[in-house]
Amino acid sequence: MILVTGATGMVGREVVRGLPADAAVRILARDPARVFGAPSHAEIVPGDYGDPKSLANALCGVRSAFLVTNRVGGDQDACFLRAARSAGVRHVVKLSAAAVEDCQADDLITRWQRGNEDLLRDSGMEWTLLRPRSFMSNTLSWAASVRSEHVVRALYGSSANACVDPRDIADAAVRALTEPGHAGRAYTLTGPRAITAVEQTAQLAGLLGRPLRFEELGPEQARALLGTRHPAPVVEALLHSARRQRDGAKARVENTVAELAGRPARSFRAWAGNHLAAFMPA
């Protein structure tokens, strides 16, 4: 039995879709009604990291698990790993972040991910770490301004990020969950090349067939905008991360996706072409 968490998110739902048709799959979701696209044979169970009984129920009979957590600074990983170990889970594949390898990245989010990786390595279970660079899908945050104003607004528009398609992360997770040889491995996952927000804007404009304008945000403008979506400590962590990108820390490209999947990593243009509807006026 394979347990998938985070199945309502960008990566988790693609993991569910990518698992073999003959695999026994269970999905843990706080709100099972929000799980879409799961195969008919998948078992969907309600649960929450803060509810030990629901975790014990979800983990009963599970051999491998895909772990996604998102409460920065919280104890979701500790709760899940404690329950998984008690249930006899053998292998946990964890979604982490590429920034953990950057010795100069010392923001709240990166420290939290480093600590979570340590918890998994020390758990006594087999582990695999997936460390993606930024998701290409993060550009969906531009959709509203692209639709209404034909504008993209972002910090440090000329700084490059080797962002990755969530489907490529999911493909790596599926391989780690279903194939031997991935225990004790950490995989850094990137797209095929580093790309700037200015370049992404130009590619979107070409695909949409209409001009788009890029507007550079200043740090205070970005802080105010991020503050509408995140608590202050997370905002500061995101701003620190943006400065690391400005300094070139996120431009390195890895060949890991090709090595794992046997095909090149998907480009931003390919990702955007598959998600154009989000950027088009209603």
Secondary structure, DSSP 4 states (H G I P E B T S, - for coil): -EEE--TTSTTHHHHHHHS-TTS-EEEEESSGGG--S--TT-EEEE--TT-HHHHHHHHTT-SEEEE----TTSSHHHHHHHHHHHHT--EEEEE--GGGG-TT--SHHHHHHHHHHHHHHTSSSEEEEEEE--BGGGGGGGHHHHHHHSEEEEESTT-EE--B-HHHHHHHHHHHHHSSS-TTEEEEE--SS-EEHHHHHHHHHHHHTS--EEEEEPHHHHHHHHHTTS-HHHHHHHHHHHHHHHTTTT-----HHHHHHSSPPPPHHHHHHTSGGGGS--
